[in-house]
Amino acid sequence: MKSTYDNLEDIMVFDNIISPAYQDWLYSIVNSNSFLWNRQDITVIDEEKYFNDKRNGFANIHNLFEGELDLKTFNCKDVIHHNIKIINCFFPLLFEFIEPLNINFISRIRIKAYPAIGTNLIQLPHVDRSTPNTWNVIYYFNDTDGDTVIYNERAKSDDQMEYLLSKDVWTIKQRVSPKKGRAVAFKGDLMHSASYPKNKSRFILNINLSENPESEVSQNFLKYN
């Protein structure tokens, strides 16, 4: 059921990583009228100097987990968010990444819904993590537009990311288009951006994973969205 769409040194894209029936079920959950969302007007960098940057704009977010979850023992610590009822729906998907990415820990899981705005505005480049032993995974719930843009530029510290943002010059390494059942995994220090869809809302699952415990990499966990 799983096929590798591309396999670069630090980017992997999977099509049909889970069965069509499971894809449909997950989409029905997040697209339900009863699913609760938190409106967030600043979605990328929560710093005043970026507040008026249109690339830092609106999305709906549902936080599932933030802390440290050991996928071998299921021990949790330093938990900030923990929505176990919804998280349980995603464990079969999460386990698909353990072997190909060689990861053992989850630090954050969030669902995002981007509204259609009539143009594919690309959001501010950023990183979630700055260490090479971490991975970002984005799972696409539905077919739409609004690519994930991954850049060649890397940030291994807060200062390096600030420097790259001040230059605001980017070279694209790969673009990944949303497709139902598709997932992209890329190293945590790669700068990247989401894009808004033109005509149909874009639903994604955003997962931050690591090979080592959160305590070993927390000093490099950048406080960006």
Short mmCIF file of the C-alpha atoms (twelve columns), coordinates in Angstrom:
data_MODEL
# 
_entry.id   MODEL 
# 
loop_
_atom_site.group_PDB 
_atom_site.id 
_atom_site.type_symbol 
_atom_site.label_atom_id 
_atom_site.label_alt_id 
_atom_site.label_comp_id 
_atom_site.label_asym_id 
_atom_site.label_seq_id 
_atom_site.Cartn_x 
_atom_site.Cartn_y 
_atom_site.Cartn_z 
_atom_site.pdbx_PDB_model_num 
ATOM 1   C CA . MET A 1   0.000   0.000  0.000  1 
ATOM 2   C CA . LYS A 2   2.972   2.286  0.616  1 
ATOM 3   C CA . SER A 3   5.104   3.603  -2.224 1 
ATOM 4   C CA . THR A 4   8.089   5.925  -2.173 1 
ATOM 5   C CA . TYR A 5   7.517   8.926  -4.407 1 
ATOM 6   C CA . ASP A 6   10.990  10.331 -3.923 1 
ATOM 7   C CA . ASN A 7   13.956  9.516  -1.722 1 
ATOM 8   C CA . LEU A 8   16.586  12.176 -1.281 1 
ATOM 9   C CA . GLU A 9   19.221  12.216 1.424  1 
ATOM 10  C CA . ASP A 10  17.073  14.270 3.754  1 
ATOM 11  C CA . ILE A 11  13.617  14.325 2.113  1 
ATOM 12  C CA . MET A 12  11.293  11.360 1.671  1 
ATOM 13  C CA . VAL A 13  7.854   11.496 0.081  1 
ATOM 14  C CA . PHE A 14  5.350   8.640  0.391  1 
ATOM 15  C CA . ASP A 15  2.165   8.142  -1.589 1 
ATOM 16  C CA . ASN A 16  -0.663  6.023  -0.189 1 
ATOM 17  C CA . ILE A 17  1.211   5.523  3.055  1 
ATOM 18  C CA . ILE A 18  -2.054  4.244  4.556  1 
ATOM 19  C CA . SER A 19  -5.039  2.467  3.001  1 
ATOM 20  C CA . PRO A 20  -7.735  4.463  1.158  1 
ATOM 21  C CA . ALA A 21  -10.330 3.475  3.768  1 
ATOM 22  C CA . TYR A 22  -8.116  4.807  6.571  1 
ATOM 23  C CA . GLN A 23  -7.435  7.968  4.552  1 
ATOM 24  C CA . ASP A 24  -11.187 8.560  4.169  1 
ATOM 25  C CA . TRP A 25  -11.819 7.984  7.880  1 
ATOM 26  C CA . LEU A 26  -9.137  10.429 9.027  1 
ATOM 27  C CA . TYR A 27  -10.365 13.094 6.622  1 
ATOM 28  C CA . SER A 28  -13.940 12.633 7.828  1 
ATOM 29  C CA . ILE A 29  -12.747 13.347 11.387 1 
ATOM 30  C CA . VAL A 30  -10.965 16.622 10.664 1 
ATOM 31  C CA . ASN A 31  -13.580 17.790 8.156  1 
ATOM 32  C CA . SER A 32  -16.464 17.210 10.542 1 
ATOM 33  C CA . ASN A 33  -18.599 20.145 11.708 1 
ATOM 34  C CA . SER A 34  -18.082 18.937 15.278 1 
ATOM 35  C CA . PHE A 35  -14.257 19.031 15.123 1 
ATOM 36  C CA . LEU A 36  -12.927 21.842 17.330 1 
ATOM 37  C CA . TRP A 37  -10.384 24.329 15.991 1 
ATOM 38  C CA . ASN A 38  -8.372  27.133 17.553 1 
ATOM 39  C CA . ARG A 39  -8.082  30.234 15.391 1 
ATOM 40  C CA . GLN A 40  -4.486  31.459 15.160 1 
ATOM 41  C CA . ASP A 41  -3.831  34.741 13.363 1 
ATOM 42  C CA . ILE A 42  -0.029  34.458 13.640 1 
ATOM 43  C CA . THR A 43  0.863   30.975 12.463 1 
ATOM 44  C CA . VAL A 44  4.593   30.931 11.752 1 
ATOM 45  C CA . ILE A 45  6.739   33.274 13.883 1 
ATOM 46  C CA . ASP A 46  5.374   34.806 17.055 1 
ATOM 47  C CA . GLU A 47  7.595   37.878 17.108 1 
ATOM 48  C CA . GLU A 48  6.356   41.439 16.826 1 
ATOM 49  C CA . LYS A 49  8.557   42.385 13.881 1 
ATOM 50  C CA . TYR A 50  6.804   39.718 11.779 1 
ATOM 51  C CA . PHE A 51  3.234   40.459 12.898 1 
ATOM 52  C CA . ASN A 52  2.422   42.560 9.824  1 
ATOM 53  C CA . ASP A 53  4.047   40.211 7.335  1 
ATOM 54  C CA . LYS A 54  1.195   38.727 5.287  1 
ATOM 55  C CA . ARG A 55  3.207   35.494 5.037  1 
ATOM 56  C CA . ASN A 56  2.695   35.025 8.777  1 
ATOM 57  C CA . GLY A 57  -1.073  34.798 8.581  1 
ATOM 58  C CA . PHE A 58  -4.133  32.875 9.615  1 
ATOM 59  C CA . ALA A 59  -4.830  29.154 10.017 1 
ATOM 60  C CA . ASN A 60  -7.011  26.945 12.201 1 
ATOM 61  C CA . ILE A 61  -5.040  24.647 14.506 1 
ATOM 62  C CA . HIS A 62  -5.873  21.662 16.690 1 
ATOM 63  C CA . ASN A 63  -3.031  20.689 19.057 1 
ATOM 64  C CA . LEU A 64  -2.925  16.948 19.702 1 
ATOM 65  C CA . PHE A 65  0.321   16.504 21.605 1 
ATOM 66  C CA . GLU A 66  3.369   18.408 22.788 1 
ATOM 67  C CA . GLY A 67  5.940   16.886 25.104 1 
ATOM 68  C CA . GLU A 68  7.987   13.703 24.802 1 
ATOM 69  C CA . LEU A 69  6.418   10.409 23.804 1 
ATOM 70  C CA . ASP A 70  8.595   7.285  23.603 1 
ATOM 71  C CA . LEU A 71  7.181   5.131  20.792 1 
ATOM 72  C CA . LYS A 72  8.770   1.982  22.238 1 
ATOM 73  C CA . THR A 73  7.602   2.243  25.827 1 
ATOM 74  C CA . PHE A 74  4.740   4.788  25.406 1 
ATOM 75  C CA . ASN A 75  6.135   6.721  28.361 1 
ATOM 76  C CA . CYS A 76  5.289   10.439 28.284 1 
ATOM 77  C CA . LYS A 77  6.901   13.384 30.030 1 
ATOM 78  C CA . ASP A 78  6.944   17.187 29.856 1 
ATOM 79  C CA . VAL A 79  3.451   17.067 28.362 1 
ATOM 80  C CA . ILE A 80  1.844   20.402 27.424 1 
ATOM 81  C CA . HIS A 81  -0.942  19.141 25.134 1 
ATOM 82  C CA . HIS A 82  -2.356  15.637 25.220 1 
ATOM 83  C CA . ASN A 83  -5.591  14.846 23.386 1 
ATOM 84  C CA . ILE A 84  -5.497  11.078 23.760 1 
ATOM 85  C CA . LYS A 85  -8.939  10.487 22.240 1 
ATOM 86  C CA . ILE A 86  -7.912  11.979 18.898 1 
ATOM 87  C CA . ILE A 87  -4.243  10.892 19.027 1 
ATOM 88  C CA . ASN A 88  -5.300  7.252  19.133 1 
ATOM 89  C CA . CYS A 89  -6.806  7.664  15.668 1 
ATOM 90  C CA . PHE A 90  -3.358  8.468  14.258 1 
ATOM 91  C CA . PHE A 91  -1.098  5.807  15.785 1 
ATOM 92  C CA . PRO A 92  -1.331  3.412  12.802 1 
ATOM 93  C CA . LEU A 93  -0.126  6.305  10.626 1 
ATOM 94  C CA . LEU A 94  2.614   7.336  13.079 1 
ATOM 95  C CA . PHE A 95  4.056   3.820  13.176 1 
ATOM 96  C CA . GLU A 96  4.624   3.936  9.407  1 
ATOM 97  C CA . PHE A 97  7.500   6.394  9.978  1 
ATOM 98  C CA . ILE A 98  9.467   4.548  12.670 1 
ATOM 99  C CA . GLU A 99  11.483  2.296  10.379 1 
ATOM 100 C CA . PRO A 100 12.148  4.521  7.323  1 
ATOM 101 C CA . LEU A 101 13.108  7.526  9.479  1 
ATOM 102 C CA . ASN A 102 14.737  5.581  12.331 1 
ATOM 103 C CA . ILE A 103 12.894  7.614  14.937 1 
ATOM 104 C CA . ASN A 104 11.867  6.738  18.486 1 
ATOM 105 C CA . PHE A 105 10.256  9.857  19.948 1 
ATOM 106 C CA . ILE A 106 7.422   12.243 19.143 1 
ATOM 107 C CA . SER A 107 7.584   15.813 20.445 1 
ATOM 108 C CA . ARG A 108 4.619   17.495 18.758 1 
ATOM 109 C CA . ILE A 109 1.545   16.616 16.707 1 
ATOM 110 C CA . ARG A 110 -0.812  19.233 15.318 1 
ATOM 111 C CA . ILE A 111 -3.588  19.403 12.745 1 
ATOM 112 C CA . LYS A 112 -3.838  22.530 10.615 1 
ATOM 113 C CA . ALA A 113 -6.534  23.786 8.261  1 
ATOM 114 C CA . TYR A 114 -5.583  26.526 5.807  1 
ATOM 115 C CA . PRO A 115 -8.486  28.405 4.181  1 
ATOM 116 C CA . ALA A 116 -8.636  28.940 0.427  1 
ATOM 117 C CA . ILE A 117 -7.650  32.549 -0.285 1 
ATOM 118 C CA . GLY A 118 -7.629  32.605 -4.094 1 
ATOM 119 C CA . THR A 119 -3.834  32.615 -4.381 1 
ATOM 120 C CA . ASN A 120 -0.965  30.311 -3.427 1 
ATOM 121 C CA . LEU A 121 0.659   32.737 -1.001 1 
ATOM 122 C CA . ILE A 122 3.789   31.105 0.439  1 
ATOM 123 C CA . GLN A 123 4.204   31.555 4.180  1 
ATOM 124 C CA . LEU A 124 7.355   32.647 5.986  1 
ATOM 125 C CA . PRO A 125 10.209  30.134 5.832  1 
ATOM 126 C CA . HIS A 126 11.022  28.600 9.201  1 
ATOM 127 C CA . VAL A 127 12.202  25.464 10.987 1 
ATOM 128 C CA . ASP A 128 10.506  23.554 13.781 1 
ATOM 129 C CA . ARG A 129 13.750  21.982 14.965 1 
ATOM 130 C CA . SER A 130 17.386  22.891 14.399 1 
ATOM 131 C CA . THR A 131 19.100  19.547 15.028 1 
ATOM 132 C CA . PRO A 132 19.971  17.026 12.296 1 
ATOM 133 C CA . ASN A 133 18.597  14.018 14.215 1 
ATOM 134 C CA . THR A 134 15.019  15.287 13.997 1 
ATOM 135 C CA . TRP A 135 12.398  14.973 11.280 1 
ATOM 136 C CA . ASN A 136 9.313   16.905 10.286 1 
ATOM 137 C CA . VAL A 137 6.456   14.933 8.773  1 
ATOM 138 C CA . ILE A 138 3.482   16.454 6.970  1 
ATOM 139 C CA . TYR A 139 0.552   14.223 6.101  1 
ATOM 140 C CA . TYR A 140 -2.021  15.548 3.614  1 
ATOM 141 C CA . PHE A 141 -5.661  14.744 4.398  1 
ATOM 142 C CA . ASN A 142 -7.131  15.903 1.084  1 
ATOM 143 C CA . ASP A 143 -6.461  16.691 -2.554 1 
ATOM 144 C CA . THR A 144 -5.975  20.417 -3.022 1 
ATOM 145 C CA . ASP A 145 -3.261  22.875 -3.972 1 
ATOM 146 C CA . GLY A 146 -0.821  24.835 -1.825 1 
ATOM 147 C CA . ASP A 147 2.584   23.161 -1.957 1 
ATOM 148 C CA . THR A 148 4.935   22.524 0.914  1 
ATOM 149 C CA . VAL A 149 8.127   24.330 -0.132 1 
ATOM 150 C CA . ILE A 150 11.417  22.973 1.235  1 
ATOM 151 C CA . TYR A 151 14.530  25.105 0.817  1 
ATOM 152 C CA . ASN A 152 18.239  24.342 0.574  1 
ATOM 153 C CA . GLU A 153 18.886  26.769 3.421  1 
ATOM 154 C CA . ARG A 154 19.301  25.233 6.881  1 
ATOM 155 C CA . ALA A 155 19.096  26.717 10.359 1 
ATOM 156 C CA . LYS A 156 20.965  25.004 13.177 1 
ATOM 157 C CA . SER A 157 20.369  27.765 15.728 1 
ATOM 158 C CA . ASP A 158 18.084  30.706 16.505 1 
ATOM 159 C CA . ASP A 159 20.735  33.130 15.283 1 
ATOM 160 C CA . GLN A 160 21.183  31.339 11.981 1 
ATOM 161 C CA . MET A 161 17.469  31.331 11.341 1 
ATOM 162 C CA . GLU A 162 17.243  35.049 12.133 1 
ATOM 163 C CA . TYR A 163 20.105  35.712 9.725  1 
ATOM 164 C CA . LEU A 164 18.403  33.773 6.926  1 
ATOM 165 C CA . LEU A 165 15.126  35.591 7.530  1 
ATOM 166 C CA . SER A 166 16.892  38.957 7.453  1 
ATOM 167 C CA . LYS A 167 18.355  38.103 4.030  1 
ATOM 168 C CA . ASP A 168 15.029  36.665 2.833  1 
ATOM 169 C CA . VAL A 169 16.632  34.985 -0.178 1 
ATOM 170 C CA . TRP A 170 15.669  31.365 -0.726 1 
ATOM 171 C CA . THR A 171 16.582  28.542 -3.098 1 
ATOM 172 C CA . ILE A 172 14.022  25.773 -3.453 1 
ATOM 173 C CA . LYS A 173 15.169  22.202 -2.856 1 
ATOM 174 C CA . GLN A 174 11.785  20.535 -3.452 1 
ATOM 175 C CA . ARG A 175 8.087   21.342 -3.681 1 
ATOM 176 C CA . VAL A 176 5.541   18.763 -2.553 1 
ATOM 177 C CA . SER A 177 1.920   19.108 -3.638 1 
ATOM 178 C CA . PRO A 178 -0.937  18.074 -1.323 1 
ATOM 179 C CA . LYS A 179 -2.438  14.741 -2.278 1 
ATOM 180 C CA . LYS A 180 -4.754  12.653 -0.154 1 
ATOM 181 C CA . GLY A 181 -2.770  9.884  1.547  1 
ATOM 182 C CA . ARG A 182 0.600   11.489 0.776  1 
ATOM 183 C CA . ALA A 183 3.208   12.311 3.414  1 
ATOM 184 C CA . VAL A 184 6.506   14.166 3.197  1 
ATOM 185 C CA . ALA A 185 9.290   13.730 5.749  1 
ATOM 186 C CA . PHE A 186 12.296  16.047 5.852  1 
ATOM 187 C CA . LYS A 187 15.152  16.781 8.227  1 
ATOM 188 C CA . GLY A 188 14.270  19.207 10.989 1 
ATOM 189 C CA . ASP A 189 16.907  21.823 10.193 1 
ATOM 190 C CA . LEU A 190 15.659  22.430 6.633  1 
ATOM 191 C CA . MET A 191 13.900  25.762 6.215  1 
ATOM 192 C CA . HIS A 192 10.423  25.283 4.769  1 
ATOM 193 C CA . SER A 193 7.108   27.020 4.101  1 
ATOM 194 C CA . ALA A 194 3.481   26.102 3.724  1 
ATOM 195 C CA . SER A 195 1.408   27.608 0.905  1 
ATOM 196 C CA . TYR A 196 -2.222  28.645 1.014  1 
ATOM 197 C CA . PRO A 197 -4.640  26.883 -1.340 1 
ATOM 198 C CA . LYS A 198 -6.533  28.828 -4.002 1 
ATOM 199 C CA . ASN A 199 -9.958  27.200 -4.042 1 
ATOM 200 C CA . LYS A 200 -10.239 24.382 -1.483 1 
ATOM 201 C CA . SER A 201 -9.143  24.234 2.164  1 
ATOM 202 C CA . ARG A 202 -5.871  22.453 2.886  1 
ATOM 203 C CA . PHE A 203 -5.866  19.995 5.823  1 
ATOM 204 C CA . ILE A 204 -2.541  18.656 7.111  1 
ATOM 205 C CA . LEU A 205 -1.127  16.736 10.048 1 
ATOM 206 C CA . ASN A 206 2.204   18.187 11.248 1 
ATOM 207 C CA . ILE A 207 4.436   15.831 13.273 1 
ATOM 208 C CA . ASN A 208 7.837   16.516 14.866 1 
ATOM 209 C CA . LEU A 209 9.879   13.359 15.479 1 
ATOM 210 C CA . SER A 210 13.368  12.606 16.763 1 
ATOM 211 C CA . GLU A 211 15.861  9.782  17.072 1 
ATOM 212 C CA . ASN A 212 16.803  10.838 20.610 1 
ATOM 213 C CA . PRO A 213 14.766  11.938 23.623 1 
ATOM 214 C CA . GLU A 214 13.455  15.484 23.671 1 
ATOM 215 C CA . SER A 215 15.740  16.236 26.638 1 
ATOM 216 C CA . GLU A 216 18.782  15.731 24.388 1 
ATOM 217 C CA . VAL A 217 17.591  18.162 21.713 1 
ATOM 218 C CA . SER A 218 15.409  20.613 23.620 1 
ATOM 219 C CA . GLN A 219 18.075  23.306 23.680 1 
ATOM 220 C CA . ASN A 220 17.704  23.540 19.926 1 
ATOM 221 C CA . PHE A 221 13.917  23.488 19.834 1 
ATOM 222 C CA . LEU A 222 12.995  26.760 18.157 1 
ATOM 223 C CA . LYS A 223 9.950   28.500 19.553 1 
ATOM 224 C CA . TYR A 224 8.258   28.991 16.214 1 
ATOM 225 C CA . ASN A 225 4.989   27.708 14.896 1 
# 
